[in-house]
Amino acid sequence: MADTSQRVTHWERTKRLMIITLVLWFIFSFVVHWFADALNSMSFLGFPLGFYMAAQGSEVIFVILIFWFARAQHKIDQETGFAEE
């Protein structure tokens, strides 16, 4: 079992990762869509960028975010001695 200092370190790093993940989620869930009209002045793959981000872009970012979070959390778990074998 891990000692108290490892638990504190694990929790601090996990909390920081969770906050970063939630901030990124918020940006791609709400902020990008609030500025969709302004983003429509640019295009991506022939579509207005605001439309693209609302239709597909955010979902792609969410999938990438999930894989990134899982990998980063696993690394934290390994470094602090909480990884599953």
C-alpha positions in Angstrom: 0.0 0.0 0.0 1.2 3.5 -0.8 2.2 5.8 2.0 0.5 9.1 2.8 2.9 11.3 0.8 2.4 9.2 -2.3 -1.4 9.5 -1.8 -1.2 13.3 -1.5 1.1 13.5 -4.6 -1.3 11.2 -6.5 -4.3 13.3 -5.6 -2.7 16.6 -6.4 -1.6 15.5 -9.8 -4.9 13.8 -10.5 -6.8 16.9 -9.4 -4.6 19.1 -11.7 -5.2 16.8 -14.6 -8.9 16.8 -14.0 -9.1 20.6 -13.9 -7.1 20.9 -17.1 -9.4 18.3 -18.8 -12.6 20.1 -17.6 -11.3 23.5 -18.8 -10.6 22.0 -22.2 -13.9 20.3 -22.3 -15.7 23.6 -21.4 -13.8 25.5 -24.1 -14.8 23.0 -26.8 -18.3 22.6 -25.5 -19.3 26.2 -25.0 -16.8 28.8 -25.9 -16.2 27.7 -29.4 -19.9 27.5 -30.1 -20.5 31.0 -28.5 -18.2 32.4 -31.2 -19.5 30.3 -34.1 -20.6 33.3 -36.1 -17.1 34.8 -35.9 -15.5 31.5 -36.7 -17.7 31.1 -39.8 -15.5 33.8 -41.5 -12.9 31.0 -41.7 -13.3 27.6 -43.4 -12.1 24.1 -42.8 -12.4 21.5 -45.5 -14.8 23.8 -47.4 -17.2 24.2 -44.5 -17.5 27.4 -42.3 -15.3 26.7 -39.2 -18.2 27.5 -36.7 -20.4 25.0 -38.5 -17.6 22.4 -38.6 -16.8 22.7 -34.9 -20.5 22.4 -34.0 -21.1 19.4 -36.3 -17.9 17.4 -35.9 -14.9 19.2 -34.6 -15.9 19.2 -30.9 -16.7 15.5 -31.0 -13.3 14.7 -32.5 -11.6 16.9 -29.8 -13.7 15.0 -27.1 -12.5 11.6 -28.2 -8.9 12.8 -28.3 -9.3 14.4 -24.9 -10.6 11.0 -23.5 -7.6 9.1 -24.8 -5.2 11.8 -23.6 -6.8 11.9 -20.1 -6.6 8.1 -19.8 -3.0 8.0 -20.8 -2.0 10.9 -18.6 -3.8 9.4 -15.6 -2.2 6.0 -16.2 1.2 7.7 -16.2 0.4 9.5 -12.9 -0.8 6.1 -11.4 2.4 4.4 -12.4 4.7 7.2 -11.1 3.0 7.3 -7.7 2.6 3.5 -7.3 -1.2 3.2 -7.9 -1.2 1.5 -11.3 -3.0 -1.7 -11.8 -1.1 -4.6 -13.0 
